[in-house]
Amino acid sequence: MKKEIYLIRHGETDFNNLGIVQGRGVDSSINEKGIGQAQQFYDVYKGTGFEKIYVSLLKRTEETISPFKQLNIPIEKHIGLDEISWGVHEGQNSGDTFKEFYRIIHLWTDGDLEAKMETGESPLEVQSRQLEFLEVLKNATEQKFLICSHGRAIRILLCTMLNKPLNQMDTFPHHNVSLYKINYEDNVFTLETFNDIGHLNG
């Protein structure tokens, strides 16, 4: 059974705008601009025929797909779609923690995928959650899905889907409500659309 997967990042939050680290432990809402981004995505893709929507446990993802609720599409939350935990740095200004972020991302790029922020998660721990979600997705009877997740989580998920090493996760850029489209057939995921933001340009 062929499946089409539309994977988007959540809309802008005030913390995004202010450069505050969110992660899994900060349950922020999308702001006015984020609401507009969500509506723009809906206006372009409302006729796609999504049969199921998956979101994380964090409200900014469900708020982003909120316009689709009027279409009565089943929505499911899954912990596998939660953002990575940045540990003690969540809620802090990213400028103040830049050195630590640079250090940890450099470790990941060099292949140390068990490295993590203090009290945070490693890429391998996030991938473990995501593998459980991918089994749910593969076994679902529906064929067309909308998934809303988070920046770092999306990078890790795309690597896992496309069989790319996790130390290459930063080759997948993202913007608020940017779109990756992935096809699934014969137990293989293939990438069709790369970080598309055309729907946000009016």
ABEGO torsion letter per residue (X at the ends): XBBBBBBBBBBBBAAAAAGBBBEAABBBBBBAAAAAAAAAAAAAAAAAGBABBBBBABAAAAAAAAAAAAAGBBBBBBAAABBBBAEAABGBBAAAAAAAAAAAAAAAAAGBAABBBBGBBBAAAAAAAAAAAAAAAAABABABBBBBBBAAAAAAAAAAAAGBBAAAAAABBBBBGBBBBBBBBGGBBBBABBGBAAAAAX
